[in-house]
Amino acid sequence: MLKALLLDIDNTLIQSQLAYFYALEQISEKWKKKYLGKEPFLTVFETYKKKLKEQFPNLAINRNRLLVFKEMAENGFFLFSPKLLIELEKDYFKFFKKEIKSQLKRHKTEYEEMFSLLREHSRSKEILFLSNESLRTQLLKLSWFFPEDIPFRVLTSEEIGVEKPSPLIYRKALALCGVQPQDAIMIGDSLVDDVEGAKQLGISAIHLTSIFGKRESVVHEKEGYIEHQNLNYCLEILLKEIEK
């Protein structure tokens, strides 16, 4: 019996990649007079972001935007200033939030349906958001769009010291929910982090290829997972299976 719903956040509940690039584009435009590099801002940012991930593999610190901005300043792309670095990070989250709010408006009906379905799920099972990010960042995102009347838990890689697909983070998720692997299901956009990570502990997995795409599913029987293109359709099916 399904007792716990484990959900990724980024590109599963919200289009974080879209918000990420929007935020960086807006920062590039706003700060172009103080930017000292000849290469495009986004290109330089991605270079130092990659460097940080290589330096701290499997740690949430490798996703810290402030550290990337600091590296850029130390390498001459901005004049080093604590105030400037804080403002850059502040702007990043401001623009990120703006795009998330825009998504909620663009998909108002779909999100209302999503929250209604999750509210229904929460009556019979634990809902836990499982993410390879820092706790502060994910709490900010959830505070921007997720209803407060739906009970849920959050577990981030920052709290465990490793990222998905490590079995450590999945074991902790099961312990927090107080369930066995066979009583949980993981839904996420990454085949490696979400699907393979869950499967190695015997947790059923669903690969979400888009949030509000076609209302259809594909069973990858040999690989041992189900593929969905629409989260709401996925949540509906899970509810119906429970009612049987």
N, C-alpha and C positions, 0 to 999 in steps of 0.2 A: 504493500500500500504506500502511495506517495505521501510523505510527511514533511518533506522539505524541498523548496524550490530555490536553487542556487542560480543567481543571475549575474552575468557580467554587466557593467554599466556602459562603458564607452563603445559606441557603435552597435550596441544591443538595445539600450533604452533611448539613447540620444545619439545624434550624428556628431560625435566628438571630433572626428577628423575634419569635418567641414568647419566646425567652430574653431579648431586649432589653426587652420590655414587662414580663416577670416581674421582672427586676432592678430596673427603675424603680419598680414597684409596691411591692416589698419595701423599697427605699430610702425611699420616701415614708412607709411605715408606721414604719420604724425611726427616721427623723429628724424625725418630725412635731412633736416638742416644740421642736426648734431651728429649724424652718422658719418664717419670718416673713411669708410671703405669704398672701393671702386666696384667690388663684386656686389650683386644684389643682396639685400639684407637677408632674405629667406635662405639663399644658398649658404651664406656664412653661418646663419643660425643652425641649419641642418648639419653643417660640418662639425660644429662644436658640440651639438647634441649627440652626434654619432661618437665623437671622441669621449664624451662623458659616459655613454653606455658601455664603451669598450673598457673604460677605466673601472667602472663599477657594475660588472655584469650581474644580472639577477637581483639587483638591489633597487628599491624604489627611488633612491637618491639620484639614479641616473635619469630620472624624468623631471628633475628640479629645474624649472625655467630660470630661476634666479642664478643658479650656478652657470648656466649657459651664457646669460647676459654678462656675468662677471668675467668669464673666459674671454668673451668678445672685447670687453673693456681693457683687460690686461694685455690683449694682443693688438691694441690700437684702433679698434673699430668705433670706440667711444672714448672720450676723456674720462678717466676713472673718477667716479664720484658716488659715494654711498647714496646720496639723494637721488641721483639719476637712475641707479640700479633699482632702487625701491620703486621709483615711478614707472620704470619699464615693466616690472612684474605686476604692479597695480593695474597698468593699462592692459596687460595681457589678459588678466582675469575680467576686467571690465568689458573688453570686446568679446571675450569668450562667452560671458554671460549674455551679452546682447544677442549673439547668434542663437544661443539656446532658447532664449525667450522668443526669438523670431520663429524658430522651429515649432514651438508650442502653438503659435498663432497660425502658422501655415498648415499644421496638421491638428487643428483643434479637435475635430471629431474623432480622429484616430487616437489621440492621447486620452480623450475622455473615455473611450472604449477600453484602452489599455488599463487605465486606473480602476475602472469598474471591474475588469477581470481580475486584476491583482488584489483588489479589495475582497472579491469573492474567494480567491485562493487563500488569502490570509486567515479566513475563518476556520480553515481545516488544516493548515500547514504553516511551517516556518518559512519566511522569506528572508533570504540572506544575499546581499550584494557582495560579490567576490571580485576583487580588482587588483591589478598590478600597478597601483598608484600610491601616492601618499594619502594618508587619512584626511588631512586638511583639504587637499584638493577635491577629494571625492565627497566630503561633507559639504563643501561649497556647492558643488554641482547639484547634489541632491536637494540642498536647501533652495535652489533656484527653480526646481521644477517638480519635485516629488511631493505628493500630498502628505500632510502630517497625520492624517487619520488612518493611514495604512501602516500597521506595525511591521517593522523590518529590523534586521541586523546588518552590520557592515563589517567586512574583514578585508584588510588591505595587506599587500606584500610588505609594506613598511613595518607592520606589527609582527610579522613572522621572521623577517630577515631573508626571505627568498621569494621568488616570483612563481606564478603558475608557469609551467605545468608541474612544479615540484609537488610531490605527494604530501609534504608537510603542511602546505596551506590548505589542501583538501581535507586532511585529517582534522585540522583545527576547525574547519567549517562544519564538518559532521559533528564534532564534539560540541560546538556552540549550539547547534540545532538539536542535539541529543538524539541523533538518529543513526541507523546503520546505512552502509552504502546502498543497499537495495531499496531503501526507502527515500532516496533523494534523486534529483535529476538536475543536471547542469545545462544552462542555456547561454551560449555566447557566440561571438563572431569569429573566434580563432580556432582553427582545427587543431593546432598544437596546444595552445595554452588552455583552452576550454574543453575541447572534445577529448583529446588524448590524455590531458591531465586528469580529467574525471574518470575516464575509462580504466586507467591503471589501478584505480582503487575499487573498481566494480560499480561506479556510479553511472547511471544512464546519462547519455549526452545528446544534445540537440545543437546542430550547427546552424546559426542564423546568418543567412547571406545578405539580408537587407531587413530594415525595420518594418517598413510598410509596403512591401512588394506584393507579388502575387500570392493569393490565398491557396497555396498548394504545398505539398510536401513530397520528399523523395526519401525512400528507405534505402540506406546503404547497408544492406544486410551483411555482406562480407566484411565490411570495415567496422560494423557494429555501432552505427549511429544514424540519426534521422536528420535530414536537412529541411529547413523551413526558410521561406522568403518573407514571412510576415509574422511578427511577434504576437499580434492579437489572435491570429488564426491558430498559432501554436498554443497559446494559453487557453483558447476555446476547446481545442481537442483534449488537452490535459484535463480540463474540467469534466468533459463528457466521459472520459475514461474512468474518472473517479466515481462518477454517478452510476456506472454500470454495476 
